[in-house]
Amino acid sequence: MTEPVGRNVQKTREPERNNTYSLDDLRLGLEQIPGVLAVSFETVSGNIERVNIIAESGHKSPGQIVQDTISYLFVISGQRLKPDAVNVVRSSGGDLMRSERRPMLAELAAEYTEQGKTISVVLQLDEQEYPGTAVLVPGSETARDLMTAGIRATLKAADGVMRRQCEFRILDARHLSLAGEAVVIVAIGVFPELGSGVLVGTARVRRDVLDAAARATLDAINRAFTF
């Protein structure tokens, strides 16, 4: 039989998808990457849509961890993710200066008023108290709403601690399960930029999402500023 004559096109073979690997297998594999502390996945119809990683400072850069994650998942599972589908958060300040004097969360309360549910936060520094509040309108009391309100109230209290030298804005907040632990991660923008324009803080959910959101926000501020 005569072979057809024509252009010899070589096709690049992609790795075969291996469905024998569970998400737990993939998570354990990614946690072997140096500097990676915990990994969680967000999936849709069994496909990984997003990877959330908590990494330790002082090891690989976030960009390198993103590339390592993408390469590992492609080789093992055959699924190729885009870089913006991998979220890396450092667990410690690293290049940020930790405060010697740090404000503490002295009070957190939620009560109903005529305006709606009011979230009150009090930060304390050197026996001085700095209050902040946020109001939830009736009908907006989901876990996401409570988390956002806790962040807003804490940032208003932080305005007093900072003597309004800058403006804080909420960039993102997520309630995740990492390595079996419920955590809240917040990203705060600082305007004008002081040191780092984006502050990131984390807190385990010990009591509820509202409490964790307030502590994660304070964690982000205390990583970046001295008082």
N, C-alpha and C positions, 0 to 999 in steps of 0.2 A: 504494500500500500504506500502510495506516495504522500509524503507530508506536505501540507499547504505551504507555499512559499509566500513570505510577507515579512512585515516588520516583527521582530522578536521583542515583544513587550513583556518585561518582567514585572509582575505585580508584587507589591510588598505584602507579605502575609502578616496579619495582625494576630496577636496571641488569642488562642481560643478561650472563650469565657468559661471559667471554671465555677460551676454553681455549687460545688461541694463545700466552698468556704462560707461560713456563716458570718454575720456581722461581728459576732464576738471574736471569731478568728481574725478578721481584718483589724479589729480594734487592738487586739493583743499584738498583732504584727506591727502596727503603726507605733505602739507604745514602746517598741524596741529601738526606735530612732533616738539617738542621743539627744537629751534635752526635752523630750516629749514626756509630760507627766500624765495626761489623761486625754482621751479621745471620745467623742460621741458623734453619731450620724443622724442626719435628718433625711428620711427616705420618703419616696412617693412610688406606690405600686411596686415596692421591693427594690427600686433603684435608688442609689445614693444621690441625693440632690445637693447636700452640703455636709462638710466635715468641720467640726468645731474642736479645736486643739488648745489645751493649756500647756504652755512650754515654759521651761525654766530659763531664766536669763543666764548669760555667760556661756551658753553652748552655741548651737547653730543660730544663724539669723532667721527671722520669720520667713524671709523669702526662700531660703534654702530648705526650710522645713516644708513649705508649700510645694516646692518642686519634688522633694523626696516623697511626699504624700501622694502626689499625682502619679509619679513613676511607679510607686509600690502598688497602688490600686489598679493601674493599667496592666502591669505585669501579672498580678495575682488574679484579678477578677475580670480583666478585659474592659473595664469601664474607664473611659477617659473623662476627667473632670477639667473644667476651666479653672485658672488660678483664683478667680474671685469666688469660687465655690468652696474654698478652703479658708477658714477663719482661724488665725493664730493669735492667742492672747498670752502675754507673758505673765507669770505668776508673781514676779517680784519686780521692783522698780528698775534694777539693773543700772541704767545710765541716769536714773532720776535720784535725786537726793532725798533721803528719808528725814522726816522731821525729828528733831530732838524734843521739841514741845509739840504735842499733837492734840488737836481737839478730840474730845470723846463724845460719843452719843449718850447724853444724859437722860433723855426722855423721848419717848415715841408714843403717841396716842392717836386714837381715831374716835371721833364723836359726831353725832348728827346735830346739825344746826338748820336754821331756816333756809340757808343757801344750798345745803346738801351735806354730804359727809366730809368733815374737815379732818385732814391729816396734820398733826402738829409734831414738829421735831424741835428739840432743844440740844444744841451743841455746847459743850463746856470746855473752856480753856483758861487756865490760871484762875479758877474760881469765878470767872465771868461767864454768864450764860448768853447764848445767841439763839433766839427763836426763829422758826420758819414754818409757814403753813402752806397747804395746798388744798383746794376744794374740789371734790368730786360731785358733779351735778347728778341729780337723781336718775337712775337707770344706767349709769356708767360705773359699775362696780365689779367688773371682771378682774381676774388676776392681773391682766396686763394693765388695766386702769389703776389698780392699787399700786403696782410696781412703779408706774410712771409718777403717781402722786407722791410716793415715798421719796423718789429721786428729786422731784421739784421742791418739796418741802425742805429736804436736806440742803439743796443748793441755795435756797433762800437764806437758810441759817448760815451757810458758809459765806454768803455775801457779807454778813456782819463780821465774821472772823477775818475776812480779807480786807475789810474796810472799803469794800466796793472798788478795789483797784483793778478789777477785771470783771468780765461777764461770762457766766457759765451757760452753756446750752446742752440739752440732751441730744446726743447724736444717735445712740442706739442702746437698747437694753434687751437682754435675753435671759429667760429662765430655762436652764438646761439640766440634764442629768449626765454627769461625767463620772465614769468609773463607779457607778452606783450611788453617787452623791448628788443631791439636788443643789445647784448653785445658781446664783444670779451674777451676770456679767454686765457692767455698764460702761459706756464710752461717753465721755464728756468733752465737749469742745470749749476751749478757753479763748476769749477775745478781749483785748488783743492778745496774741500768742505770747505766753511767758514760758520760756524753756521749750516745752513740748506743747503743740497746739491741740493735741488729743490726749486725754487722760483716761486710763482704763483701770477699773477696780473690780474685785471679785469678792463674794461672800457666800459661805454655805448657808443653806436654808435651815436654820435651827428652830425658829418659832413659826414663821410664816413668810410669804413672799414680800410683804410690806417691810418687815424688819430687815430681811436680807437686802432689799433694794436700798434702804437707808444706809446700812453698813457698807455695802459695796460702793456707794457714792462717796462716803467718807474715806474709804480705803483709797479710791482714786485720787482724792485731794491730798491725803496725807503722804502719798508716794511722791508727789511732785513739789510740795511747798514746805518751807521751813517757817516756823512762827516764833 
